[in-house]
Each structure stands twice: as C-alpha cells, then as structure tokens.
Amino acid sequence: MDCMQILRRKCIMREEALNKLFVFFSMIFLHIVDDYYLQGWLANAKQKLWWEQNAPDKKYRYDYILALIMHSFSWAFMIMLPVAVYLRFRIDFWFTTFLALNLIVHAVVDHLKANAKVINLWTNRSDVSAFGVRNLKK
C-alpha cells in the first residue's frame, strides 16, 4: 500500500465518523423538534390528568394511553428517521427492533414522568426499569 492509498483510507474513515456524528446530532435535533414543535395536543393528551379535567366521562378514562402511544411513536419515528436516511431506507429487522424498543421505552418513561409522577427531566434514567421504579426514595 502506498502513501496515497493510506491517506485515502484515513480520509474515508474520518468522513464516515463525521457522517455518524451528524446522524447522532440530527437525532437529538429531531427529538427537540418533535417534542416542542410538532406534538401540540398529544403533549397534553398523554397525561391522565388532562383527560380527567377536560373529558371527565368514564368512557375516556383510558384514552391517555392511546395518546401516549401516539406520542411515543411520533418521537421514535422522528429520532430513527436520520438512521433510515443514513441506511438509504434499507430497513431491516434490527432497525425495526430498535424503532419498537424506542417506542416502548419512551412510552414507559413518559408514563412514569407524566402520570405516575415518579421521575422528572433530571431523574437518573438508571433508576427506571421496564417493570417500575427502584431506588428513587432514599
């Protein structure tokens, strides 16, 4: 291998690293855009208290769950969109698995934050498990 091939290989590796970093920052940016600009009504509707105050009829008592799932899907889709673009929309089993996992984790965490009120934006996420909350009260 001559010097030009080595240099070309290093440039490609650096470019690939920058592409992945850009995807990561795009995920963060789209998270912010989705949560603060696109959610609108869903930001309120995912809260059980909102339904109790605005639609007190018992037939609506579980509607917050569907709104929470819609909110979580919107969030998961938006943060996975840069990855899909990076993969040139060649969506496979692993992409779909991570999309579903993001949706489930986001729904659980948001439920714990918006409805159970056991965590907040500053709570250490390591205190939260899929089955509940541990070590929050000292």
Secondary structure, DSSP 4 states (H G I P E B T S, - for coil): --HHHHHHHHHHHHHHHHHHHHHHHHHHHHHHHIIIII-THHHHHT-HHHHHHH--SGGGTTHHHHHHHHHHHHHHHHHHHHHHHHTTT---HHHHHHHHHHHHHHHHHHHHHHTS----TTS-GGGEETTEE-S---
